Amino acid sequence: MVYELQVITIRANNRLGELINERLEWIKQRGYQVEIISEHLDADMDSMIFRLHESGRDEDVFHTGDIVYICKHQLAEAIAEHIVTAWESRLLWREIQRTCRSLSPDDKNRLLGKAEEFIKCCHSSESLNLLMNFGRKSRIANRIMGYIEDAPL
């Protein structure tokens, strides 16, 4: 049995495949094969297909459904981490465009610079980083997990 998920993301950051490999190491050690296929869609986007191939051996502790659930959960967490790190500037800009329509383009750019500077300061402070990013990653991962649960892997 093969389980598959396709993720389309920006080309500038190929760290997502590495994150998935790190997070699925435990599943690989159990005899399952994880295949990651990258494909360039256009100048800005990449497509990554993740495949989980069932192991041929019998599991005493984990059933195939358990392994699939763990894989989905790890994929959701890796994608959430990727979103927080790789898409942060784009998401800030989109939020500024959406909520600050009355500002001039120069003011929007200054606001983006200040927001990015604030986020950078939060990343450099260990406690603020943990406080802000853990909550954000957790909420994003839960939403992704809900999406993955609704769609077959």
C-alpha positions in Angstrom: 0.0 0.0 0.0 1.2 3.5 -0.9 0.1 6.8 0.8 0.8 10.0 -1.1 0.6 13.8 -0.4 1.5 16.6 -2.8 2.6 20.0 -1.5 3.2 23.0 -3.7 5.5 25.7 -2.2 7.8 28.5 -3.1 11.0 27.6 -4.8 13.2 29.8 -2.8 13.3 27.4 0.1 13.9 23.7 -0.3 14.2 23.0 3.4 10.8 21.3 3.5 12.2 18.1 2.1 14.9 18.1 4.7 12.3 18.7 7.5 10.2 15.8 6.3 13.2 13.5 6.1 14.2 14.5 9.7 10.7 14.0 11.1 10.1 10.7 9.3 13.3 9.1 10.4 11.6 7.0 13.0 9.1 5.6 10.4 12.0 4.8 8.2 13.7 2.9 11.0 10.5 0.8 11.3 11.0 -0.5 7.7 8.8 1.9 5.9 10.1 3.7 2.8 9.6 7.5 2.4 10.0 8.8 -1.1 10.2 12.6 -1.8 9.9 13.7 -5.4 10.6 17.3 -6.2 9.3 18.9 -9.4 9.8 22.5 -10.6 6.4 24.0 -11.7 7.5 27.5 -12.7 9.9 30.2 -11.7 8.4 30.6 -8.3 6.9 27.3 -7.3 8.0 23.7 -6.6 5.8 20.6 -6.2 6.9 18.0 -3.7 5.3 14.6 -3.6 5.7 12.6 -0.4 5.1 8.8 -0.6 5.0 6.4 2.3 5.4 2.8 1.2 4.2 0.1 3.6 6.8 -2.2 5.1 6.5 -5.9 4.3 7.0 -7.0 7.9 4.3 -7.5 10.6 4.2 -4.9 13.4 3.5 -6.1 16.9 3.0 -2.6 18.4 1.8 -0.4 15.6 -0.8 -1.1 12.9 -0.5 0.4 9.5 -3.2 2.9 10.4 -1.1 4.1 13.4 1.9 4.6 11.2 -0.1 6.5 8.6 -1.5 8.8 11.4 2.0 9.4 12.7 3.2 10.2 9.2 0.3 12.7 8.6 1.0 14.3 12.0 4.7 14.7 11.2 4.0 16.0 7.7 1.6 18.6 9.2 4.2 19.8 11.7 6.9 20.0 9.1 4.7 22.0 6.7 3.7 24.3 9.6 7.3 24.9 10.4 8.0 25.6 6.7 5.1 28.1 6.6 6.3 30.0 9.7 9.9 30.2 8.4 9.6 30.5 4.6 6.4 32.3 4.1 6.5 34.8 7.0 7.3 37.9 4.9 4.7 37.1 2.3 2.1 36.5 5.0 2.9 39.7 6.8 2.6 41.6 3.5 -0.7 40.0 2.7 -2.0 40.9 6.2 -0.9 44.5 5.8 -2.5 44.7 2.4 -5.7 43.3 3.8 -6.0 45.3 7.0 -4.3 48.6 6.2 -5.9 49.6 2.9 -6.0 53.3 3.8 -2.2 53.6 4.2 -0.1 54.8 1.3 2.3 52.3 -0.4 5.3 53.9 1.4 3.6 53.6 4.8 2.8 49.9 4.0 6.4 49.2 3.2 7.6 50.9 6.4 5.0 48.9 8.4 6.3 45.7 6.7 9.8 46.6 7.7 8.9 47.2 11.3 6.8 44.0 11.4 9.7 42.0 10.0 12.1 43.7 12.5 9.8 42.8 15.4 9.5 39.2 14.2 13.3 39.0 13.9 13.7 40.3 17.5 11.2 37.7 18.6 13.2 34.9 16.9 16.4 36.1 18.6 14.9 35.9 22.1 14.6 32.3 23.0 11.6 32.7 25.3 9.7 34.9 22.9 10.5 32.6 20.1 9.1 29.7 22.0 6.0 31.6 23.1 5.1 33.0 19.6 6.3 30.2 17.3 5.0 27.3 19.3 1.5 28.7 19.4 1.6 29.7 15.7 3.1 26.4 14.5 0.6 24.4 16.7 -2.4 26.3 15.2 -1.1 25.9 11.7 -0.3 22.2 12.2 -3.8 21.6 13.6 -5.4 23.2 10.5 -3.1 21.2 8.2 -3.8 18.0 10.1 -7.5 18.6 9.7 -7.0 19.1 5.9 -4.9 16.0 5.6 -7.4 14.0 7.6 -10.2 15.1 5.2 -8.1 14.3 2.1 -6.7 10.8 1.6 -2.9 10.5 2.0 
